Every structure is written in C-alpha cells, then in structure tokens.
C-alpha cells in the first residue's frame, strides 16, 4: 500500500514528579493535574486515591500500589516522503505492584485515552457541519479515519510487541442517555447497566472496533463506560480490572465530581447530570473549562499539521484499508 503508516511509542512515568513534555497534549487529564503551584500535591493526592481504591476493590489492606506510565504514540508515513512524526494518541499503561512480595503485575493499557484527531473531529468537524446545515448534524464519515488509524495501531507490530492484551478505555457515562440495571453483577466490575440508545461517543468508539458495557463497581456511586475488544469479563483478571477502575474512577471523581462523587448513588434507572448539586469535591485542582477550550486549539492544530497537509495520502490509505468494523 502506498503511503503506508508506521507507529512509534515512547513512555513517561506518571508519578508525583511528573511534568508534561513540550509535545504532550495539554488537554490530557494527567497533564492538567501536573500544572501550577500545587502540581506535586495534586499528583500525590490523585495517586493516593488510586491506591486506596485499588485495595478497596481487592479487599486488601494497603497491599497493592498502582504504577502508571504515559504511553505516547507517534505516526509517520513509511514511504519517507515526510520524516515528520505526528503525535496521535496518549494513554496510560497500568501496572499493579504487590508491596508484600515485590511482584509487579501487568495491568491494562488504555486509561485516559486522548487523541489530537478526536479533538479535530469533535471540535472542528462537528461545529463546521452544524454551521453548514443550520442544525446539529453528524457527517456520514464522521470518525472513519480516526477509527481506521486506531485499529491499524492495535494490529501494528509497535503495539503487539509492547502490550500483551487489547486496551480497555474507561470513560464517563453520557449525560444525554438513561441507564438501566441489567441484573448482571461482576465481583470487581460490579453492577451492570445498559443505555437506552447508543450515544455519539458509543458510535465513535464502534468505528475504532470497540464495543461498550457499563458497570458500577462496589463502593462507586455511578457506572463507568468500558470500551473494549474481545470479552471484557473473560480476557482480563480481577486484579487487572481493579487497576483500571481505581485509576479512571479517580480521574472521574476529580473532573466530574457531580457524577462520580455524588452523595446519592445511581439507582435502578440512572440519568447522569453535571447539574447535580449534592456532591463532594476532591480538593484536587482541575480546570475543566480550560480543557474544553484547549480541545478546540488542539483540534485546529491537528487540522493544520496533519489532516490538511496529508489529506491526499490519508484518503488513499483509508480507501485501501478495507472494512473497519469487526
């Protein structure tokens, strides 16, 4: 295939000494926490919350500790026509350390998934489509390129040589949907919910080859959305799932406390809202408004430096990719 694409991966330890690199996406949750005068305390408090939650889920008395690496993925065109690498994806890779034995267990990669191209789709393409139509509308090919690139990355040697299993991307539930309990209960994932209809996010992740299930773990007050390949319940150990939950639930409590630190837990039927007045703040600084503004800035960056200059090559590559949905 002409204008083929290759990926390279770099990692950065996420701990209380973490400082965002110059080329890191500043809208990423972990980068947002690591800025300002209180950055070290922010990070220390967030990591402590993760460790406490991990041990709660495993009914262990401070035995386990979460260890995180930021995985940064760069894309390049393999034909050598352009030697520039473009940052496409950042996620967290989770490991769980047994402080009694010293053993380090492989967790699941995928938490805090972020993408310049996704910023472009949601912050540039969607507003442009709405402006052209005079009403909210979603283009038929919305998310196609992003979905193909993501699936190509998962099947690449760069991914397969580094990670032993498929990713699990854990994010917040949608405030535009209603969720109902299914009766399924998992020992770590907790009580399952299902949505009344697919959200735009569900459809976007489907183009990435991922299906979704919703679970509210024991001790949580709202379900989380888990996007995955394969079988979420069979492909991962309870320890791995607990590491993913502890990590992502902490971030959700910090930047969506109205949902994930609410006083009243979700019931049989649940309608999440950011207008919930009864919730507890974590005390960890997070600028949600700035994050939304920067998403637009970085969407424009992706348009200028990736989509427009490589449009012909990307279109040719995507046309030869074949069916993207599994």
URZISUL-V116289 format. One record per residue. N is the residue number from 0. RES is the residue in one small letter. PHI is phi as a letter, one per 40 degrees, with the letter a starting at -180 (999 if undefined). PSI is psi in degrees with one decimal (NA if undefined). OMEGA is omega in radians with two decimals (none if undefined). Layout:
N	RES	PHI	PSI	OMEGA
N	RES	PHI	PSI	OMEGA
This chain:
0	x	999	126.2	3.13
1	x	c	153.9	-3.14
2	x	f	41.6	3.10
3	x	c	165.4	-3.01
4	x	b	139.6	3.07
5	x	b	160.5	-3.12
6	x	b	147.7	2.98
7	x	b	154.2	-3.04
8	x	b	135.3	2.96
9	x	b	155.4	3.14
10	x	b	150.2	3.10
11	x	b	131.4	3.13
12	x	c	133.3	3.09
13	x	b	102.1	3.11
14	x	a	-168.5	-3.06
15	x	c	-12.7	3.10
16	x	c	2.3	-3.07
17	x	c	137.4	2.99
18	x	b	132.5	-3.09
19	x	d	138.3	3.05
20	x	c	162.4	-3.11
21	x	c	-32.1	-3.10
22	x	c	10.2	3.12
23	x	c	144.7	3.09
24	x	c	114.1	-3.05
25	x	c	-10.6	3.06
26	x	c	-7.3	3.14
27	x	c	141.4	-3.07
28	x	d	-43.6	-3.08
29	x	c	-30.8	3.10
30	x	c	-36.5	3.12
31	x	c	-39.2	-3.13
32	x	c	-26.4	-2.98
33	x	c	34.4	-3.14
34	x	b	154.8	3.09
35	x	g	176.7	-3.07
36	x	c	-31.6	-3.09
37	x	c	18.8	-3.01
38	x	d	-45.4	-3.08
39	x	c	-41.5	3.11
40	x	c	-38.4	3.05
41	x	d	-51.4	-3.08
42	x	c	-43.2	-3.14
43	x	c	-43.1	-3.14
44	x	c	-40.8	3.14
45	x	c	-44.8	3.14
46	x	c	-36.9	3.09
47	x	c	-38.8	3.08
48	x	c	-41.0	3.12
49	x	c	-45.7	-3.12
50	x	c	-43.7	3.13
51	x	c	-43.9	-3.11
52	x	c	-38.6	3.11
53	x	d	-46.9	-3.12
54	x	c	-31.2	3.03
55	x	c	-46.1	-3.11
56	x	c	-32.2	-3.10
57	x	c	3.8	-3.09
58	x	f	43.6	-3.14
59	x	b	144.6	-3.08
60	x	c	82.7	3.09
61	x	f	28.5	-3.11
62	x	c	-35.5	-2.99
63	x	b	153.0	3.14
64	x	b	137.6	3.10
65	x	c	135.8	3.05
66	x	b	128.0	-2.98
67	x	b	140.9	2.98
68	x	b	138.0	3.01
69	x	c	123.9	3.13
70	x	b	117.4	3.13
71	x	b	127.3	-3.07
72	x	b	127.4	3.09
73	x	b	145.3	-3.13
74	x	b	142.1	3.05
75	x	a	153.4	3.06
76	x	c	127.0	-2.96
77	x	c	-13.4	-3.09
78	x	c	-3.2	3.09
79	x	g	5.1	-3.14
80	x	c	-25.5	3.14
81	x	a	116.6	-3.07
82	x	c	5.0	-3.14
83	x	c	136.8	3.03
84	x	c	140.6	3.13
85	x	b	130.4	3.12
86	x	c	121.1	-3.06
87	x	b	-36.3	-3.02
88	x	a	143.2	2.89
89	x	b	134.5	3.09
90	x	a	170.1	3.03
91	x	b	138.4	3.02
92	x	b	127.8	-3.03
93	x	b	134.5	2.92
94	x	b	151.5	3.11
95	x	b	124.1	-3.11
96	x	b	126.1	3.04
97	x	c	107.5	-3.05
98	x	c	-13.9	3.11
99	x	c	-40.5	-3.08
100	x	b	-17.9	-3.06
101	x	g	-1.3	-3.11
102	x	c	140.8	3.14
103	x	b	117.2	-3.07
104	x	b	138.2	3.06
105	x	c	125.2	3.06
106	x	c	-143.2	-3.10
107	x	b	133.7	3.06
108	x	c	149.6	3.04
109	x	h	-21.6	-3.11
110	x	c	148.6	3.12
111	x	f	36.4	3.11
112	x	d	129.7	3.08
113	x	a	153.5	-3.01
114	x	a	130.4	3.03
115	x	d	-40.8	-3.08
116	x	c	-32.9	3.05
117	x	c	-39.3	3.04
118	x	d	-41.4	3.12
119	x	c	-45.8	-3.12
120	x	c	-48.4	-3.03
121	x	c	-27.9	-3.06
122	x	b	-13.4	3.14
123	x	b	-55.0	-3.06
124	x	c	-49.5	-3.11
125	x	c	-47.9	3.10
126	x	c	-37.3	3.12
127	x	c	-39.9	3.12
128	x	c	-39.6	3.12
129	x	c	-42.3	-3.14
130	x	c	-38.4	-3.12
131	x	c	-35.9	-3.07
132	x	c	-17.2	-3.09
133	x	g	5.7	3.12
134	x	a	163.0	-3.14
135	x	c	127.9	3.12
136	x	a	150.2	-3.13
137	x	b	118.7	3.13
138	x	d	148.5	-3.11
139	x	d	-34.3	-3.10
140	x	c	17.7	-3.09
141	x	c	122.7	3.11
142	x	g	0.0	-3.09
143	x	c	-50.6	-3.11
144	x	c	-45.7	3.12
145	x	d	-43.9	-3.13
146	x	c	-41.2	3.13
147	x	c	-42.7	3.13
148	x	c	-40.1	3.13
149	x	c	-46.6	3.14
150	x	c	-37.1	3.10
151	x	c	-38.2	3.09
152	x	c	-44.4	-3.13
153	x	c	-30.3	-3.14
154	x	c	-0.3	-3.10
155	x	c	159.0	3.08
156	x	c	-31.5	3.12
157	x	d	-42.0	3.12
158	x	c	-49.9	-3.02
159	x	c	-29.9	3.12
160	x	c	-18.8	-3.07
161	x	b	-37.2	-2.99
162	x	b	130.2	-3.05
163	x	c	-15.2	-3.11
164	x	b	166.9	3.14
165	x	c	155.3	-3.12
166	x	c	159.5	2.92
167	x	b	121.0	3.14
168	x	b	116.3	-3.07
169	x	b	122.0	-3.12
170	x	b	-179.0	3.13
171	x	c	154.1	2.97
172	x	c	162.2	-3.11
173	x	c	135.3	3.09
174	x	c	-1.3	3.12
175	x	b	3.9	-3.07
176	x	b	158.2	3.06
177	x	b	139.9	-3.05
178	x	b	140.3	-3.12
179	x	b	141.2	3.09
180	x	c	141.8	-3.11
181	x	c	-17.0	-3.05
182	x	g	-11.3	3.10
183	x	c	133.3	3.10
184	x	b	125.9	3.12
185	x	b	144.1	-3.07
186	x	c	-27.6	3.13
187	x	b	-47.0	-3.13
188	x	c	-30.1	3.08
189	x	g	-144.2	-3.03
190	x	c	129.6	-3.13
191	x	c	143.6	2.99
192	x	b	160.7	2.97
193	x	b	149.3	-3.07
194	x	c	159.5	-3.12
195	x	c	-21.8	3.11
196	x	a	157.6	3.11
197	x	c	136.7	3.07
198	x	c	170.5	3.08
199	x	c	-35.7	3.10
200	x	c	-42.6	3.09
201	x	d	-45.0	-3.12
202	x	c	-36.1	3.12
203	x	c	-45.0	3.12
204	x	c	-28.5	3.07
205	x	c	-37.0	3.09
206	x	c	-15.1	3.03
207	x	c	3.6	-3.14
208	x	g	20.6	-3.06
209	x	b	137.8	3.00
210	x	b	170.6	-3.03
211	x	b	143.1	2.93
212	x	b	152.7	-3.08
213	x	b	129.9	-3.14
214	x	b	143.5	3.00
215	x	b	105.8	-3.10
216	x	c	158.8	3.07
217	x	d	130.9	-3.13
218	x	g	-4.8	3.11
219	x	c	166.5	3.14
220	x	b	-3.5	3.13
221	x	a	149.1	3.10
222	x	c	154.5	3.02
223	x	b	152.2	3.06
224	x	c	127.2	3.13
225	x	b	116.5	3.12
226	x	b	132.1	-2.95
227	x	a	162.2	2.91
228	x	c	154.1	3.00
229	x	g	-133.0	-3.05
230	x	b	108.0	-3.09
231	x	d	-38.1	-3.05
232	x	c	-24.3	-3.04
233	x	b	-22.5	-2.99
234	x	c	-9.2	-3.06
235	x	b	150.9	3.11
236	x	c	163.9	3.07
237	x	c	-36.2	3.12
238	x	c	-43.7	3.13
239	x	c	-45.5	3.14
240	x	c	-39.1	3.12
241	x	c	-37.4	3.11
242	x	c	-41.0	3.10
243	x	c	-45.5	-3.13
244	x	c	-47.7	-3.10
245	x	d	-39.3	-3.13
246	x	c	-53.2	-3.00
247	x	c	-33.3	3.10
248	x	c	-34.1	3.09
249	x	c	-48.3	3.11
250	x	c	-39.0	3.14
251	x	c	-38.9	3.11
252	x	c	-33.2	-3.12
253	x	c	-46.4	-3.02
254	x	b	-4.5	2.96
255	x	b	58.6	-3.09
256	x	c	-25.7	3.13
257	x	d	-28.0	3.13
258	x	c	-50.6	-2.95
259	x	c	-3.7	2.97
260	x	b	29.7	3.11
261	x	c	154.0	-3.13
262	x	c	-38.9	-3.10
263	x	b	123.7	-3.13
264	x	c	160.0	3.11
265	x	c	142.5	3.12
266	x	b	-155.6	-3.14
267	x	c	-38.1	3.06
268	x	b	132.9	-3.00
269	x	b	129.1	3.07
270	x	b	96.1	-3.10
271	x	c	145.2	3.13
272	x	a	144.7	3.05
273	x	c	2.2	3.08
274	x	c	7.1	3.13
275	x	c	121.0	-3.10
276	x	c	-21.2	-3.04
277	x	c	90.0	3.12
278	x	a	167.5	-3.10
279	x	b	128.8	3.07
280	x	c	148.6	-3.10
281	x	c	-19.0	-3.06
282	x	g	2.6	3.11
283	x	c	127.5	-3.05
284	x	c	131.4	3.09
285	x	a	126.6	-3.09
286	x	c	92.1	-3.07
287	x	c	-37.0	-3.14
288	x	c	-43.7	3.13
289	x	c	-37.1	3.13
290	x	c	-42.6	3.13
291	x	c	-40.3	3.13
292	x	c	-41.5	-3.11
293	x	c	-25.8	3.08
294	x	c	-37.9	3.10
295	x	c	-44.5	3.14
296	x	d	-44.1	-3.08
297	x	c	-26.2	2.99
298	x	c	-40.7	3.08
299	x	c	-36.3	3.10
300	x	c	-44.5	3.12
301	x	c	-39.3	3.12
302	x	c	-45.9	-3.05
303	x	c	-40.4	-2.98
304	x	b	-13.2	-3.09
305	x	b	-56.3	-3.02
306	x	c	-54.3	-3.07
307	x	c	-51.2	-3.09
308	x	c	-21.6	-3.09
309	x	b	19.1	-3.05
310	x	d	-47.3	-3.10
311	x	c	-44.2	3.14
312	x	c	-41.1	-3.14
313	x	c	-40.9	3.12
314	x	c	-41.7	3.14
315	x	c	-41.8	3.12
316	x	c	-46.8	-3.11
317	x	c	-36.4	-3.13
318	x	c	-28.2	3.14
319	x	c	-0.6	-3.04
320	x	c	-34.0	-3.10
321	x	g	-166.5	-3.12
322	x	c	134.7	-3.09
323	x	c	-27.0	-3.08
324	x	c	136.7	-3.12
325	x	c	NA	none
